[in-house]
Amino acid sequence: GDAIFIKCDVANEDDVKKLVAETIAHYGRLDFAFNNAGIEGTPASVTDCSNDNWDRTININLKGVWFCMKYQIPEMLKRGGGAI
């Protein structure tokens, strides 16, 4: 098989856009994606959770998946579909 490593912070939209572009440049297409990045964050009660902790967790766990799909889906549709 063939594999490449591309450093990416999924909470950073530019990183995700670059990730998908580099994947397309190397392989010529994107057929499937497994968006499994996620963190627990620092455990805290609702009243003790800091804004930074909350934002970091949401940005990785939710926004990161959205950024990935935002750039993956159009590439998959160009080839008739794919699987996420």
PyRosetta script that sets phi, psi and omega in degrees:
from pyrosetta import init, pose_from_sequence

init()
pose = pose_from_sequence("GDAIFIKCDVANEDDVKKLVAETIAHYGRLDFAFNNAGIEGTPASVTDCSNDNWDRTININLKGVWFCMKYQIPEMLKRGGGAI")
pose.set_psi(1, 175.5)
pose.set_omega(1, -178.3)
pose.set_phi(2, -129.0)
pose.set_psi(2, 130.8)
pose.set_omega(2, 178.6)
pose.set_phi(3, -140.3)
pose.set_psi(3, 151.2)
pose.set_omega(3, 175.0)
pose.set_phi(4, -131.7)
pose.set_psi(4, 157.9)
pose.set_omega(4, 176.0)
pose.set_phi(5, -111.7)
pose.set_psi(5, 129.6)
pose.set_omega(5, 176.4)
pose.set_phi(6, -130.1)
pose.set_psi(6, 115.0)
pose.set_omega(6, 179.2)
pose.set_phi(7, -68.2)
pose.set_psi(7, 132.7)
pose.set_omega(7, -176.5)
pose.set_phi(8, -153.4)
pose.set_psi(8, 130.1)
pose.set_omega(8, 169.3)
pose.set_phi(9, -96.4)
pose.set_psi(9, 108.0)
pose.set_omega(9, -174.5)
pose.set_phi(10, -64.9)
pose.set_psi(10, -15.7)
pose.set_omega(10, 176.9)
pose.set_phi(11, -82.1)
pose.set_psi(11, -3.1)
pose.set_omega(11, -179.6)
pose.set_phi(12, -111.6)
pose.set_psi(12, 112.2)
pose.set_omega(12, -175.0)
pose.set_phi(13, -58.9)
pose.set_psi(13, -39.8)
pose.set_omega(13, 179.3)
pose.set_phi(14, -63.7)
pose.set_psi(14, -38.2)
pose.set_omega(14, 176.5)
pose.set_phi(15, -61.9)
pose.set_psi(15, -43.2)
pose.set_omega(15, -178.4)
pose.set_phi(16, -67.1)
pose.set_psi(16, -43.3)
pose.set_omega(16, 178.0)
pose.set_phi(17, -58.9)
pose.set_psi(17, -43.0)
pose.set_omega(17, 178.0)
pose.set_phi(18, -65.5)
pose.set_psi(18, -40.4)
pose.set_omega(18, 178.6)
pose.set_phi(19, -56.8)
pose.set_psi(19, -49.3)
pose.set_omega(19, -178.8)
pose.set_phi(20, -67.1)
pose.set_psi(20, -42.0)
pose.set_omega(20, 179.9)
pose.set_phi(21, -62.5)
pose.set_psi(21, -42.6)
pose.set_omega(21, 179.3)
pose.set_phi(22, -68.0)
pose.set_psi(22, -34.9)
pose.set_omega(22, 176.4)
pose.set_phi(23, -63.7)
pose.set_psi(23, -45.8)
pose.set_omega(23, 179.2)
pose.set_phi(24, -64.2)
pose.set_psi(24, -41.7)
pose.set_omega(24, 179.9)
pose.set_phi(25, -62.3)
pose.set_psi(25, -37.6)
pose.set_omega(25, -178.2)
pose.set_phi(26, -79.6)
pose.set_psi(26, -46.0)
pose.set_omega(26, -173.3)
pose.set_phi(27, -102.2)
pose.set_psi(27, -16.8)
pose.set_omega(27, 178.7)
pose.set_phi(28, 85.1)
pose.set_psi(28, -6.5)
pose.set_omega(28, -178.4)
pose.set_phi(29, -169.2)
pose.set_psi(29, 167.5)
pose.set_omega(29, 175.6)
pose.set_phi(30, -132.4)
pose.set_psi(30, 116.0)
pose.set_omega(30, -176.6)
pose.set_phi(31, -103.7)
pose.set_psi(31, -26.3)
pose.set_omega(31, -179.5)
pose.set_phi(32, -154.7)
pose.set_psi(32, 156.5)
pose.set_omega(32, 177.8)
pose.set_phi(33, -142.3)
pose.set_psi(33, 145.8)
pose.set_omega(33, 178.0)
pose.set_phi(34, -126.7)
pose.set_psi(34, 92.6)
pose.set_omega(34, -174.2)
pose.set_phi(35, -86.8)
pose.set_psi(35, 86.8)
pose.set_omega(35, -172.0)
pose.set_phi(36, -117.3)
pose.set_psi(36, 14.1)
pose.set_omega(36, 176.9)
pose.set_phi(37, -68.6)
pose.set_psi(37, 136.9)
pose.set_omega(37, 178.2)
pose.set_phi(38, -172.8)
pose.set_psi(38, 152.5)
pose.set_omega(38, 178.4)
pose.set_phi(39, -132.2)
pose.set_psi(39, 159.8)
pose.set_omega(39, 175.8)
pose.set_phi(40, -84.7)
pose.set_psi(40, -27.7)
pose.set_omega(40, -172.8)
pose.set_phi(41, 77.3)
pose.set_psi(41, 176.5)
pose.set_omega(41, 178.3)
pose.set_phi(42, -79.7)
pose.set_psi(42, 119.1)
pose.set_omega(42, -178.9)
pose.set_phi(43, -58.6)
pose.set_psi(43, 130.7)
pose.set_omega(43, 178.9)
pose.set_phi(44, -162.0)
pose.set_psi(44, 153.3)
pose.set_omega(44, 174.4)
pose.set_phi(45, -69.7)
pose.set_psi(45, 162.8)
pose.set_omega(45, -179.9)
pose.set_phi(46, -54.8)
pose.set_psi(46, -41.3)
pose.set_omega(46, -177.0)
pose.set_phi(47, -75.5)
pose.set_psi(47, -18.8)
pose.set_omega(47, -178.7)
pose.set_phi(48, -105.1)
pose.set_psi(48, -8.6)
pose.set_omega(48, -178.0)
pose.set_phi(49, -69.3)
pose.set_psi(49, 130.3)
pose.set_omega(49, 179.4)
pose.set_phi(50, -78.6)
pose.set_psi(50, 157.1)
pose.set_omega(50, 176.5)
pose.set_phi(51, -60.9)
pose.set_psi(51, -40.7)
pose.set_omega(51, 180.0)
pose.set_phi(52, -62.7)
pose.set_psi(52, -42.2)
pose.set_omega(52, 178.3)
pose.set_phi(53, -62.9)
pose.set_psi(53, -46.6)
pose.set_omega(53, 179.6)
pose.set_phi(54, -61.4)
pose.set_psi(54, -49.6)
pose.set_omega(54, -177.8)
pose.set_phi(55, -61.7)
pose.set_psi(55, -43.1)
pose.set_omega(55, -180.0)
pose.set_phi(56, -62.3)
pose.set_psi(56, -43.9)
pose.set_omega(56, -179.5)
pose.set_phi(57, -64.4)
pose.set_psi(57, -47.0)
pose.set_omega(57, 179.1)
pose.set_phi(58, -64.7)
pose.set_psi(58, -41.6)
pose.set_omega(58, -178.3)
pose.set_phi(59, -63.7)
pose.set_psi(59, -36.5)
pose.set_omega(59, 179.2)
pose.set_phi(60, -81.7)
pose.set_psi(60, -50.6)
pose.set_omega(60, -171.5)
pose.set_phi(61, -74.3)
pose.set_psi(61, -34.3)
pose.set_omega(61, -178.0)
pose.set_phi(62, -108.7)
pose.set_psi(62, -56.4)
pose.set_omega(62, -177.4)
pose.set_phi(63, -63.9)
pose.set_psi(63, -35.9)
pose.set_omega(63, 179.0)
pose.set_phi(64, -61.8)
pose.set_psi(64, -42.0)
pose.set_omega(64, 177.9)
pose.set_phi(65, -65.9)
pose.set_psi(65, -41.5)
pose.set_omega(65, 179.1)
pose.set_phi(66, -62.9)
pose.set_psi(66, -46.0)
pose.set_omega(66, 177.7)
pose.set_phi(67, -57.9)
pose.set_psi(67, -45.2)
pose.set_omega(67, -179.8)
pose.set_phi(68, -59.3)
pose.set_psi(68, -50.4)
pose.set_omega(68, -178.9)
pose.set_phi(69, -64.6)
pose.set_psi(69, -34.7)
pose.set_omega(69, 179.6)
pose.set_phi(70, -56.9)
pose.set_psi(70, -36.8)
pose.set_omega(70, -178.8)
pose.set_phi(71, -100.1)
pose.set_psi(71, -23.9)
pose.set_omega(71, 178.9)
pose.set_phi(72, -75.3)
pose.set_psi(72, -45.8)
pose.set_omega(72, -174.5)
pose.set_phi(73, -57.1)
pose.set_psi(73, -48.2)
pose.set_omega(73, 179.1)
pose.set_phi(74, -59.3)
pose.set_psi(74, -36.5)
pose.set_omega(74, 178.7)
pose.set_phi(75, -67.8)
pose.set_psi(75, -39.4)
pose.set_omega(75, 178.0)
pose.set_phi(76, -66.6)
pose.set_psi(76, -41.1)
pose.set_omega(76, -179.1)
pose.set_phi(77, -65.7)
pose.set_psi(77, -29.2)
pose.set_omega(77, 176.8)
pose.set_phi(78, -60.0)
pose.set_psi(78, -26.3)
pose.set_omega(78, -177.5)
pose.set_phi(79, -106.7)
pose.set_psi(79, 9.6)
pose.set_omega(79, 177.2)
pose.set_phi(80, 96.3)
pose.set_psi(80, 2.5)
pose.set_omega(80, 176.7)
pose.set_phi(81, 135.0)
pose.set_psi(81, -177.2)
pose.set_omega(81, -179.1)
pose.set_phi(82, -179.0)
pose.set_psi(82, -167.5)
pose.set_omega(82, -179.9)
pose.set_phi(83, -135.7)
pose.set_psi(83, 135.2)
pose.set_omega(83, 175.5)
pose.set_phi(84, -118.6)
pose.dump_pdb("model.pdb")
